[in-house]
Amino acid sequence: MDNGNEIRDFLVTRRARITPEQAGLPAYGGNRRVAGLRREEVALLAGVSIDYYVRLERGRAPGASPSVLEGIARALQLDEAERAHLFDLARAAGAPATPRSPRRSAAHQIRPSVRRILDSMTTTPAYVRNAHLDILAANQLGTALFSPILTSAAQPANSARFLFLDPAGPSFYRDWERQAQDVVAMLRTEAGHNPHDKGLSNLIGELSTRSEQFRTWWAAHNVRFHRTGTKLLHHPAVGDLTLTFEALDLAADSGLRISAYTAEPGSPSDDALKLLATWAATLDEAGQP
């Protein structure tokens, strides 16, 4: 990615969404030529010169200090994920294009202890994914729950490919649009954090080429942390499920994360998960995948 363009587009989209009134500035009469804040208004709120802010927005201010970036984050009312993204982009704009150490990306590289943790979670569907959203390993219930993704024609098994390239995506995810936008924001966050990841660039290029919707949402430059939340699924074997997920980073394996899903005890979704576990065990005993 072109780091200069990335920081420019990110800052432009962030200031376009904030009105002077929201920023606590007086609203003067007349037509404004830009949506949201002007560059000089951001500079005023951030406590930097207009010239410096313009250079920064153009990706031409390497070495921006943390205090300057904090000022801009406050001026643009950035949330936690957006603030971290701004720091990542600024760091990349001022650093040589040196790739980071390669991350684990193949299923056979999942450590045995991680595999045992997954398999011990017998009543909780769980899987391990990497920063590209590839599903690298899953326990029995996780394999059953996410079988539409794992058996999708869009391979290797990847949440983003399934959402945007598999016709079954909108059927499996009942809130497909929200989930799809979350995935785009997650990939955008990772691209800012690791801009020279060739595998990630290839995935983004593939999705941009094959999905107009992905291209549209990618251009919005939204970023998001995906640590906990709710998934609304429709499984072909057990019907609708409403599940809460927790994302657990593996500190010893950079970029790898366990995602685990639970249902409210006694709820229809809890009953559906129990039915799914029985179904999966029956298939396993019969030797069926």
C-alpha positions in Angstrom: 0.0 0.0 0.0 1.0 3.6 -0.5 1.5 4.8 3.0 1.2 8.5 2.0 -2.2 7.9 0.3 -3.4 5.8 3.3 -2.8 8.5 5.9 -4.3 11.1 3.6 -7.4 9.2 2.9 -7.9 8.2 6.5 -7.6 11.7 7.8 -9.8 13.1 5.0 -12.6 10.6 5.8 -12.3 11.2 9.5 -12.6 15.0 9.3 -15.4 14.8 6.8 -17.7 13.2 9.3 -17.4 15.9 12.0 -19.3 19.1 11.8 -18.0 22.3 13.4 -20.8 22.1 15.9 -19.7 18.6 17.0 -16.1 19.9 17.4 -17.3 22.8 19.5 -16.4 25.5 16.9 -18.7 28.4 15.9 -20.8 27.7 12.8 -20.7 30.7 10.5 -23.3 31.3 7.8 -22.8 30.6 4.1 -22.0 27.4 2.2 -19.0 25.4 3.2 -16.9 23.9 0.4 -16.1 20.8 2.3 -18.0 18.3 4.3 -17.1 18.3 7.9 -14.1 20.1 9.2 -11.6 22.1 7.2 -7.9 21.4 7.4 -7.3 24.7 9.3 -10.0 23.8 11.8 -8.4 20.4 12.5 -5.0 22.2 12.9 -6.5 24.7 15.3 -8.1 22.0 17.4 -5.0 19.8 17.4 -2.7 22.7 18.3 -0.4 22.5 15.2 0.3 24.8 12.3 -1.9 24.6 9.2 1.2 23.9 7.1 2.3 21.1 9.3 -1.2 19.5 9.3 -1.4 19.8 5.5 1.9 18.0 5.1 0.8 15.3 7.5 -2.4 14.8 5.7 -0.4 14.4 2.5 1.8 11.8 4.1 4.8 14.2 4.0 5.5 14.7 7.7 7.6 11.7 8.8 8.5 11.5 12.5 5.3 13.1 13.8 5.5 13.1 17.6 3.1 11.2 19.8 1.8 14.5 21.2 1.0 15.8 17.7 -0.8 12.5 16.9 -2.7 12.6 20.2 -3.8 16.2 19.4 -5.1 15.2 16.0 -6.8 12.1 17.4 -8.6 14.3 19.9 -9.5 16.9 17.3 -11.0 14.2 15.0 -12.7 12.5 18.0 -11.1 9.1 17.1 -12.1 6.0 19.0 -9.5 3.5 20.3 -9.2 1.6 17.1 -9.0 4.7 14.9 -6.3 6.2 17.2 -4.2 3.1 17.0 -4.7 3.1 13.2 -3.5 6.7 13.0 -0.3 5.8 14.9 0.3 2.8 12.7 -0.1 4.9 9.5 2.2 7.6 10.8 4.8 5.0 11.8 4.6 3.4 8.4 4.9 6.7 6.6 8.1 7.5 8.4 9.7 4.0 8.2 11.4 2.0 5.4 9.3 -0.7 3.7 10.8 -3.6 5.7 8.5 -6.6 6.1 7.9 -7.8 9.6 8.8 -11.3 10.6 6.5 -13.8 8.9 3.5 -15.0 10.9 2.3 -18.5 11.4 -0.2 -19.1 8.6 -0.5 -22.9 8.0 -2.7 -25.3 9.9 0.2 -27.6 10.7 1.9 -24.8 12.6 -0.7 -24.7 15.3 1.1 -25.8 18.4 0.0 -29.1 20.1 -0.8 -27.3 23.3 -3.1 -24.9 21.5 -4.8 -27.9 19.8 -5.4 -29.5 23.2 -6.9 -26.3 24.5 -9.3 -26.3 21.5 -10.3 -29.9 21.9 -10.9 -29.5 25.7 -13.6 -27.0 24.9 -16.2 -29.7 24.3 -19.3 -27.6 24.8 -18.0 -24.4 23.2 -17.4 -23.9 19.5 -14.0 -22.4 19.0 -11.4 -22.0 16.3 -7.9 -20.5 15.7 -7.6 -17.8 13.0 -4.7 -15.6 11.8 -4.7 -11.9 11.0 -5.9 -12.7 7.4 -9.0 -14.3 8.9 -8.0 -17.8 7.7 -9.5 -20.5 10.0 -6.4 -22.7 10.8 -7.9 -25.1 13.3 -11.2 -25.8 15.0 -12.6 -28.1 17.7 -15.4 -30.6 16.9 -18.2 -28.2 17.7 -16.5 -25.3 16.0 -16.1 -27.4 12.9 -19.8 -28.3 13.0 -20.9 -24.7 13.6 -18.8 -23.2 10.9 -19.1 -26.0 8.4 -20.5 -23.7 5.7 -17.2 -21.7 5.8 -14.9 -24.7 6.1 -16.6 -26.5 3.2 -17.1 -23.4 1.1 -15.9 -23.3 -2.5 -14.0 -20.1 -1.6 -10.8 -21.6 -0.2 -8.7 -21.6 1.8 -11.3 -21.3 4.5 -11.4 -17.6 5.3 -14.2 -15.5 6.9 -13.7 -12.6 4.4 -13.8 -14.8 1.3 -16.9 -16.6 2.6 -18.7 -13.4 3.3 -18.0 -11.7 0.0 -17.4 -14.5 -2.5 -19.7 -17.3 -1.4 -23.5 -17.0 -2.2 -24.2 -18.8 1.0 -22.7 -16.0 3.1 -25.9 -13.9 3.5 -27.8 -17.1 4.4 -25.4 -18.1 7.1 -24.9 -14.7 8.6 -28.4 -13.3 9.4 -26.9 -9.8 9.8 -24.6 -10.2 6.8 -24.1 -6.5 6.2 -22.9 -5.7 9.7 -20.7 -8.7 9.7 -19.2 -7.9 6.3 -18.5 -4.3 7.3 -16.8 -5.6 10.5 -14.6 -7.8 8.4 -13.6 -5.0 6.1 -12.8 -2.8 9.1 -10.7 -5.6 10.7 -8.7 -6.1 7.5 -8.2 -2.3 7.2 -6.9 -2.3 10.8 -4.5 -5.1 10.1 -3.3 -3.5 6.8 -2.4 -0.3 8.8 -0.6 -2.4 11.4 1.3 -4.5 9.0 1.3 -2.7 5.6 4.0 -4.8 4.0 2.2 -8.2 4.5 2.1 -9.6 1.0 -0.4 -12.3 1.9 -2.8 -9.7 3.3 -2.3 -7.5 0.2 -3.1 -10.4 -2.0 -6.3 -11.1 -0.1 -7.4 -7.5 -0.3 -6.6 -7.4 -4.0 -8.6 -10.5 -4.6 -11.7 -9.2 -2.7 -11.4 -5.8 -4.3 -11.3 -7.4 -7.8 -14.2 -9.7 -7.2 -16.6 -7.8 -5.0 -17.9 -4.3 -5.7 -19.4 -4.2 -2.2 -16.0 -4.9 -0.7 -14.4 -2.1 -2.8 -17.1 0.4 -1.6 -16.6 -0.4 2.1 -12.8 -0.5 1.8 -12.8 3.0 0.4 -14.5 4.2 3.6 -11.3 3.6 5.6 -13.2 2.4 8.7 -11.3 0.5 11.3 -12.4 -1.6 14.2 -11.2 -3.9 17.0 -13.1 -7.2 17.1 -12.7 -8.5 20.6 -16.2 -9.4 21.7 -19.7 -9.1 20.3 -22.7 -11.0 19.0 -23.1 -13.3 16.0 -26.5 -14.0 14.4 -26.2 -17.2 12.5 -28.4 -19.6 10.6 -27.0 -23.1 10.5 -28.4 -25.4 7.9 -28.8 -28.3 10.4 -30.1 -26.5 13.6 -31.5 -23.2 12.4 -31.0 -19.8 14.0 -28.4 -19.1 16.7 -27.6 -15.9 18.6 -24.1 -16.3 20.1 -21.6 -14.2 22.0 -18.0 -14.4 21.0 -14.8 -13.7 22.8 -11.5 -13.2 20.9 -8.4 -14.4 22.8 -5.0 -13.5 21.4 -2.3 -16.1 21.7 0.7 -14.2 23.1 3.2 -16.8 22.0 1.9 -16.8 18.4 1.9 -13.3 16.9 -1.2 -12.7 14.9 -3.1 -15.9 16.0 -6.3 -15.7 18.0 -8.8 -18.1 19.5 -12.4 -17.2 18.9 -14.9 -18.9 21.2 -18.7 -18.8 21.1 -21.3 -19.2 23.8 -25.1 -19.0 24.1 -27.2 -17.7 26.9 -27.9 -20.7 29.2 -31.4 -22.0 28.7 -32.0 -20.0 25.5 -33.1 -21.5 22.2 -29.6 -20.9 20.9 -28.2 -23.0 23.8 -30.6 -25.8 22.9 -29.5 -25.5 19.3 -25.8 -25.7 20.2 -26.5 -28.9 22.3 -28.3 -30.3 19.3 -25.4 -29.4 17.0 -23.0 -31.1 19.4 -25.0 -34.3 19.3 -25.2 -34.1 15.5 -21.5 -33.6 15.2 -20.7 -36.4 17.6 -23.0 -38.7 15.6 -21.3 -37.9 12.4 -17.9 -38.4 14.0 -18.9 -41.8 15.3 -20.1 -42.7 11.8 -16.8 -41.7 10.4 -18.3 -38.9 8.3 -16.6 -35.5 8.0 
